[in-house]
């Protein structure tokens, strides 16, 4: 059966608001949430980028049912995997089984800030594979020394651990990265309803593992307002290709977004108050093979969207997801 979750957008909201949104999402009926882990927002208009581990600690103590993960953390360049292992172990301990770690190869936007070079994808893939190995070894709670191609760990042991290690979900946007996710991950995270991505994940060893897909929407009282909001706050949704991995600063994304029109954004973001359009996009992800679908509401009006979800989407979503599960 497919589950529906909620995206906590760290780029758009300050930390206390993110915590409040998590509580409201749990109350509205969402089963899980993913919170983005960034050093910079995509564009200055978004205006936020809190330290995700502080936010997660607060969410752990004010929610009871919601399962929460990072969407996603890069454990390779800006932060050593031993430090991510430490942070994730403490967070998982606090969530008492409700936390998972989402990881990926990162973006230059966040990873250049300490002056490190931005490697080509093949190197970043190698770094991620080694980082996942290091984290899992540290979660065993034993003394670890490791000399690898990219990381060194000397006589390190984690003492504060959860009852069971957190699952690691691996983000992918292409077939090669999806296959890697199947090989090293406990699940997949994707941002497009791409059945080829899911198939590559399964070929890599992901058969039977969870598949998380992010749907980006902008609910508002009318479509015109929603399109304006989506274009103001999330124009990067319409920037094609590999720029999102390569650009270094929010102003570079703003420069690229100058070429993006509001209607172009509306091609990739579901805009407006029509529940059938939102459900159709959810169904599209389910048909592609995603069994955990989480919704990112663009812009400040999270409360309005959560009311819309609870009153309009949730009562209809069960039928949509049952049909999708039956056709999978």
MIKE-132421 format. One line per field, with one value per residue (C-alpha): residue number from 1; residue in one letter; x, y, z. Coordinates in steps of 0.5 Angstrom, whole numbers, plus 500, padded with zeros to 3 digits. Example, Ala and Ser with C-alpha at 12.3 -4.5 7.8 and 13.67 -1.06 7.14 Angstrom:
<recs>
num <- c(1 / 2)
residu <- c(A / S)
xx <- c(525 / 527)
yy <- c(491 / 498)
zz <- c(516 / 514)
</recs>
This chain:
<recs>
num <- c(1 / 2 / 3 / 4 / 5 / 6 / 7 / 8 / 9 / 10 / 11 / 12 / 13 / 14 / 15 / 16 / 17 / 18 / 19 / 20 / 21 / 22 / 23 / 24 / 25 / 26 / 27 / 28 / 29 / 30 / 31 / 32 / 33 / 34 / 35 / 36 / 37 / 38 / 39 / 40 / 41 / 42 / 43 / 44 / 45 / 46 / 47 / 48 / 49 / 50 / 51 / 52 / 53 / 54 / 55 / 56 / 57 / 58 / 59 / 60 / 61 / 62 / 63 / 64 / 65 / 66 / 67 / 68 / 69 / 70 / 71 / 72 / 73 / 74 / 75 / 76 / 77 / 78 / 79 / 80 / 81 / 82 / 83 / 84 / 85 / 86 / 87 / 88 / 89 / 90 / 91 / 92 / 93 / 94 / 95 / 96 / 97 / 98 / 99 / 100 / 101 / 102 / 103 / 104 / 105 / 106 / 107 / 108 / 109 / 110 / 111 / 112 / 113 / 114 / 115 / 116 / 117 / 118 / 119 / 120 / 121 / 122 / 123 / 124 / 125 / 126 / 127 / 128 / 129 / 130 / 131 / 132 / 133 / 134 / 135 / 136 / 137 / 138 / 139 / 140 / 141 / 142 / 143 / 144 / 145 / 146 / 147 / 148 / 149 / 150 / 151 / 152 / 153 / 154 / 155 / 156 / 157 / 158 / 159 / 160 / 161 / 162 / 163 / 164 / 165 / 166 / 167 / 168 / 169 / 170 / 171 / 172 / 173 / 174 / 175 / 176 / 177 / 178 / 179 / 180 / 181 / 182 / 183 / 184 / 185 / 186 / 187 / 188 / 189 / 190 / 191 / 192 / 193 / 194 / 195 / 196 / 197 / 198 / 199 / 200 / 201 / 202 / 203 / 204 / 205 / 206 / 207 / 208 / 209 / 210 / 211 / 212 / 213 / 214 / 215 / 216 / 217 / 218 / 219 / 220 / 221 / 222 / 223 / 224 / 225 / 226 / 227 / 228 / 229 / 230 / 231 / 232 / 233 / 234 / 235 / 236 / 237 / 238 / 239 / 240 / 241 / 242 / 243 / 244 / 245 / 246 / 247 / 248 / 249 / 250 / 251 / 252 / 253 / 254 / 255 / 256 / 257 / 258 / 259 / 260 / 261 / 262 / 263 / 264 / 265 / 266 / 267 / 268 / 269 / 270 / 271 / 272 / 273 / 274 / 275 / 276 / 277 / 278 / 279 / 280 / 281 / 282 / 283 / 284 / 285 / 286 / 287 / 288 / 289 / 290 / 291 / 292 / 293 / 294 / 295 / 296 / 297 / 298 / 299 / 300 / 301 / 302 / 303 / 304 / 305 / 306 / 307 / 308 / 309 / 310 / 311 / 312 / 313 / 314 / 315 / 316 / 317 / 318 / 319 / 320 / 321 / 322 / 323 / 324 / 325 / 326 / 327 / 328)
residu <- c(X / X / X / X / X / X / X / X / X / X / X / X / X / X / X / X / X / X / X / X / X / X / X / X / X / X / X / X / X / X / X / X / X / X / X / X / X / X / X / X / X / X / X / X / X / X / X / X / X / X / X / X / X / X / X / X / X / X / X / X / X / X / X / X / X / X / X / X / X / X / X / X / X / X / X / X / X / X / X / X / X / X / X / X / X / X / X / X / X / X / X / X / X / X / X / X / X / X / X / X / X / X / X / X / X / X / X / X / X / X / X / X / X / X / X / X / X / X / X / X / X / X / X / X / X / X / X / X / X / X / X / X / X / X / X / X / X / X / X / X / X / X / X / X / X / X / X / X / X / X / X / X / X / X / X / X / X / X / X / X / X / X / X / X / X / X / X / X / X / X / X / X / X / X / X / X / X / X / X / X / X / X / X / X / X / X / X / X / X / X / X / X / X / X / X / X / X / X / X / X / X / X / X / X / X / X / X / X / X / X / X / X / X / X / X / X / X / X / X / X / X / X / X / X / X / X / X / X / X / X / X / X / X / X / X / X / X / X / X / X / X / X / X / X / X / X / X / X / X / X / X / X / X / X / X / X / X / X / X / X / X / X / X / X / X / X / X / X / X / X / X / X / X / X / X / X / X / X / X / X / X / X / X / X / X / X / X / X / X / X / X / X / X / X / X / X / X / X / X / X / X / X / X / X / X / X / X / X / X / X / X / X / X / X / X / X / X / X / X / X / X / X / X / X / X / X / X / X)
xx <- c(500 / 503 / 504 / 503 / 508 / 510 / 516 / 519 / 523 / 529 / 530 / 523 / 522 / 525 / 527 / 521 / 516 / 519 / 518 / 511 / 509 / 512 / 507 / 501 / 503 / 502 / 496 / 493 / 494 / 501 / 505 / 512 / 516 / 523 / 526 / 532 / 539 / 542 / 547 / 544 / 537 / 537 / 535 / 535 / 528 / 527 / 531 / 533 / 537 / 537 / 542 / 538 / 540 / 538 / 531 / 530 / 532 / 526 / 521 / 523 / 520 / 514 / 511 / 509 / 507 / 511 / 517 / 522 / 528 / 533 / 531 / 537 / 544 / 551 / 555 / 562 / 565 / 562 / 561 / 565 / 561 / 563 / 560 / 554 / 554 / 554 / 549 / 544 / 545 / 543 / 537 / 535 / 536 / 531 / 526 / 526 / 525 / 522 / 528 / 531 / 537 / 537 / 543 / 546 / 552 / 550 / 550 / 556 / 551 / 552 / 559 / 564 / 563 / 570 / 574 / 574 / 574 / 567 / 569 / 566 / 560 / 564 / 568 / 562 / 559 / 565 / 565 / 558 / 559 / 565 / 561 / 555 / 560 / 563 / 557 / 554 / 561 / 560 / 553 / 555 / 558 / 565 / 572 / 573 / 579 / 579 / 583 / 580 / 580 / 577 / 576 / 580 / 577 / 582 / 580 / 573 / 567 / 560 / 557 / 550 / 546 / 539 / 536 / 537 / 541 / 537 / 535 / 539 / 535 / 539 / 537 / 538 / 536 / 539 / 540 / 547 / 545 / 539 / 543 / 548 / 542 / 539 / 546 / 548 / 541 / 535 / 531 / 530 / 529 / 527 / 524 / 520 / 515 / 520 / 519 / 526 / 529 / 525 / 527 / 534 / 534 / 531 / 536 / 541 / 538 / 532 / 527 / 522 / 525 / 521 / 521 / 520 / 518 / 517 / 511 / 512 / 505 / 503 / 496 / 492 / 485 / 486 / 491 / 493 / 495 / 499 / 503 / 505 / 507 / 511 / 515 / 517 / 519 / 521 / 523 / 529 / 524 / 524 / 531 / 533 / 539 / 545 / 545 / 542 / 548 / 554 / 552 / 555 / 551 / 544 / 545 / 547 / 540 / 537 / 541 / 539 / 531 / 531 / 529 / 524 / 517 / 511 / 507 / 514 / 514 / 507 / 509 / 513 / 509 / 502 / 498 / 492 / 486 / 483 / 484 / 484 / 490 / 494 / 491 / 493 / 500 / 500 / 497 / 503 / 508 / 505 / 504 / 512 / 513 / 514 / 510 / 512 / 510 / 511 / 508 / 512 / 508 / 511 / 511 / 509 / 502 / 503 / 497 / 492 / 495 / 495 / 487 / 487 / 490 / 486 / 479 / 480 / 486 / 486 / 479 / 480 / 487 / 486 / 482 / 487 / 493 / 489 / 488 / 496 / 498 / 493 / 496 / 503)
yy <- c(500 / 507 / 512 / 520 / 524 / 532 / 536 / 540 / 546 / 548 / 553 / 557 / 557 / 558 / 553 / 554 / 554 / 547 / 544 / 547 / 545 / 538 / 537 / 540 / 535 / 529 / 532 / 533 / 525 / 525 / 519 / 521 / 527 / 529 / 535 / 538 / 539 / 545 / 550 / 555 / 556 / 555 / 563 / 569 / 570 / 563 / 566 / 560 / 554 / 552 / 547 / 541 / 537 / 542 / 542 / 534 / 534 / 539 / 535 / 529 / 531 / 534 / 529 / 522 / 518 / 522 / 518 / 523 / 523 / 528 / 529 / 529 / 530 / 530 / 526 / 527 / 533 / 539 / 534 / 528 / 521 / 520 / 526 / 525 / 518 / 521 / 526 / 521 / 516 / 521 / 523 / 516 / 515 / 521 / 519 / 512 / 508 / 514 / 517 / 515 / 518 / 520 / 521 / 523 / 526 / 533 / 540 / 545 / 550 / 547 / 543 / 548 / 553 / 550 / 551 / 544 / 542 / 540 / 533 / 530 / 525 / 519 / 521 / 523 / 517 / 513 / 518 / 516 / 509 / 509 / 514 / 509 / 504 / 508 / 510 / 503 / 501 / 506 / 504 / 498 / 501 / 498 / 502 / 503 / 505 / 506 / 508 / 509 / 512 / 518 / 518 / 516 / 514 / 513 / 509 / 512 / 509 / 512 / 511 / 514 / 509 / 507 / 500 / 499 / 503 / 508 / 506 / 509 / 512 / 514 / 520 / 518 / 522 / 518 / 510 / 510 / 513 / 509 / 503 / 505 / 506 / 499 / 497 / 500 / 503 / 501 / 505 / 510 / 518 / 521 / 527 / 525 / 520 / 516 / 509 / 508 / 510 / 505 / 500 / 501 / 501 / 495 / 492 / 494 / 490 / 495 / 490 / 490 / 496 / 503 / 508 / 515 / 520 / 528 / 532 / 539 / 543 / 550 / 550 / 557 / 560 / 560 / 558 / 565 / 566 / 559 / 560 / 567 / 564 / 558 / 563 / 567 / 562 / 556 / 558 / 553 / 547 / 549 / 550 / 544 / 539 / 538 / 546 / 544 / 540 / 545 / 552 / 555 / 561 / 563 / 568 / 564 / 560 / 567 / 569 / 562 / 563 / 570 / 565 / 562 / 564 / 563 / 558 / 554 / 553 / 551 / 545 / 542 / 545 / 543 / 550 / 551 / 549 / 543 / 537 / 532 / 535 / 534 / 527 / 526 / 528 / 523 / 517 / 519 / 517 / 511 / 509 / 510 / 505 / 510 / 507 / 513 / 520 / 526 / 533 / 539 / 545 / 552 / 558 / 561 / 558 / 552 / 552 / 553 / 547 / 543 / 544 / 543 / 536 / 534 / 536 / 535 / 530 / 525 / 523 / 522 / 519 / 512 / 510 / 513 / 509 / 503 / 503 / 505 / 499 / 494 / 496 / 496)
zz <- c(500 / 498 / 504 / 503 / 506 / 507 / 505 / 510 / 506 / 510 / 504 / 505 / 513 / 519 / 524 / 529 / 523 / 521 / 527 / 528 / 520 / 522 / 528 / 524 / 518 / 523 / 526 / 518 / 517 / 514 / 515 / 514 / 512 / 509 / 511 / 506 / 509 / 506 / 507 / 502 / 500 / 492 / 491 / 496 / 496 / 500 / 505 / 510 / 511 / 518 / 521 / 520 / 526 / 531 / 527 / 527 / 535 / 536 / 532 / 535 / 542 / 539 / 535 / 536 / 530 / 524 / 521 / 519 / 515 / 511 / 504 / 503 / 507 / 503 / 508 / 503 / 502 / 507 / 513 / 514 / 514 / 521 / 524 / 520 / 523 / 530 / 528 / 525 / 531 / 536 / 532 / 531 / 538 / 540 / 535 / 537 / 531 / 527 / 523 / 517 / 513 / 506 / 503 / 496 / 492 / 494 / 490 / 489 / 492 / 499 / 498 / 496 / 502 / 506 / 499 / 497 / 490 / 487 / 484 / 478 / 479 / 478 / 484 / 488 / 487 / 490 / 496 / 497 / 497 / 502 / 506 / 507 / 509 / 514 / 517 / 518 / 521 / 526 / 528 / 530 / 536 / 536 / 535 / 528 / 524 / 517 / 511 / 505 / 498 / 501 / 508 / 514 / 521 / 527 / 533 / 533 / 537 / 538 / 544 / 544 / 539 / 537 / 538 / 531 / 526 / 521 / 514 / 509 / 503 / 497 / 492 / 485 / 479 / 473 / 472 / 474 / 481 / 482 / 481 / 486 / 491 / 490 / 491 / 497 / 500 / 504 / 499 / 494 / 493 / 487 / 485 / 478 / 476 / 472 / 472 / 469 / 475 / 479 / 474 / 475 / 482 / 482 / 478 / 483 / 488 / 490 / 489 / 495 / 498 / 499 / 494 / 496 / 490 / 492 / 488 / 488 / 488 / 490 / 493 / 493 / 493 / 485 / 480 / 478 / 485 / 486 / 479 / 482 / 488 / 485 / 480 / 486 / 491 / 487 / 480 / 480 / 479 / 471 / 470 / 466 / 466 / 471 / 473 / 480 / 482 / 478 / 480 / 486 / 489 / 490 / 485 / 480 / 480 / 480 / 474 / 471 / 473 / 469 / 463 / 467 / 466 / 471 / 466 / 465 / 473 / 472 / 468 / 473 / 479 / 480 / 481 / 484 / 488 / 484 / 488 / 482 / 479 / 485 / 486 / 478 / 480 / 486 / 482 / 476 / 481 / 484 / 477 / 476 / 482 / 488 / 494 / 499 / 496 / 499 / 498 / 498 / 498 / 495 / 499 / 506 / 506 / 509 / 514 / 508 / 504 / 510 / 511 / 503 / 504 / 510 / 507 / 500 / 498 / 504 / 503 / 496 / 496 / 499 / 493 / 488 / 492 / 492 / 485 / 484 / 489 / 485 / 478 / 481)
</recs>
